[in-house]
Amino acid sequence: MPLSRQISTTSPVLARRFAGRLGLFYGAVFALSGTHLPFFPVWLRAIGLDAAWIGIIIAVPAITRFTILPIITALAERRQALRGALRLTTLATASGFAVLALQHQPWLVFLVYVGLCSLWTPVVPLTDAYALRGVMSHGLNYGRLRLWGSAAFIVGTLLCGGLADIVPSSDLIWIIVVLALCGAASGLLLQPLPPLPRSTGPARDGRSLLGSPRFLCIIAASALIQGSHAAYYTFSAIEWKAQGLSGLTIAWLWTMGVLAEIIIFALSPRFTLSPAILVVIGAIAAVLRWTLTAQEPHAMGLAAVQISHGFTFGLTLVGTMGLLVREVPAHLTARGQGYYSAASGVVGSAASILSGPLYAAYGPGVYYIMAIMAGLGGALMWLGRARLSAQPHNA
């Protein structure tokens, strides 16, 4: 069942208002990611950290995803306070980045970043849970909502990329601080969620999800495919800058990938393939992408590799959300997103930590390991596709 085919229980006016304000919030959240992902490692390098320290620090968000994040999402769900949790975590994120900007010693950067990420990493799964509740209550489409985040990611990347050629790399952190404050401000505009529909079946708690082979297959396969982006997120900007590319060129390379992602999100209501097959296609694209990236492509080769991001990330995400909205009951949406993010955190943190010494020793050869990870995720989803297509959960 596509994510747009839900029964709307509210008026079109309320639905449009909900979608508009959520789109603005998605934009603020991902504009921050658009500056953080490509340029935070550049800032770390500028304040004197080596590749090993950078790999460890970049792994922190992934680690908090499977330690702190599930606790926060479960607490927000039990209290039926998704909107309040989003407001609190975005404010804490902005404050944390402001404190981080004043640190320069590796251990201090690490410790402050741990505290910051403990409240920052729940933002996206909480937002996705809030969005999926809107999908089910207002008859909206997830892809159309999520594309505003990707569009804002481009704005953040280009803004920071242009400024990277003007301001010292050691000052890039302040751009991140400003965008984090924008996220906190936009959280104040979020609409209240409609009440949950009355369940017609037996009640299920969060532990029942972890006992479902279908749910475990979904989060494990997706975590392997999305986790294969770890080396790209950590070292692509550093590698391209070492090759002599300007900050704006690096920003455009990231932008090309996100533009492809936006196209996938915009077209997602027209997809007729099953969500499981969409995830498998994303995995195949990731294997090809990382294998080509290991060959150190230049110019047109880099452009082609970046465009494939629409499949490796975007198509995988659309397929995963389609599977989760089938498998996870409405009252466990936040818990399901928390477990999904936790699985991604386990795989992503291991890949990020491993990518540090591998990149130091082999350079772009680290991407061969990423290709193997994506291949394993695709194989798992392919083997489980029949069970995932049968008896979908009725939202």
Secondary structure, 3 states (H helix, E strand, C coil): CCCCCCCCCCCHHHHHHHHHHHHHHHHHHHHHHHHHHHHHHHHHHHCCCCHHHHHHHHCHHHHHHCCCHHHHHHHHHHCCCHHHHHHHHHHHHHHHHHHHCCCCCHHHHHHHHHHHHHHHCCHHHHHHHHHHHHHHHHCCCHHHHHHHHHHHHHHHHHHHHHHHCCCCHHHCHHHHHHHHHHHHHHHCCCCCCCCCCCCCCCCCCHHHHHCCHHHHHHHHHHHHHHHCCHHHHHHHHHHHHHCCCCHHHHHHHHHHHHHHHHHHHHHHHHCCCCHHHHHHHHHHHHHHHHHHHCCCCCCHHHHHHHHCHHHHHHHHHHHHHHHHHHHCCHHHHHHHHHHHHHHHHHHHHHHHHHHHHHHHHHHHHHHHHHHHHHHHHHHHHHHHHHHHHCCCCCC
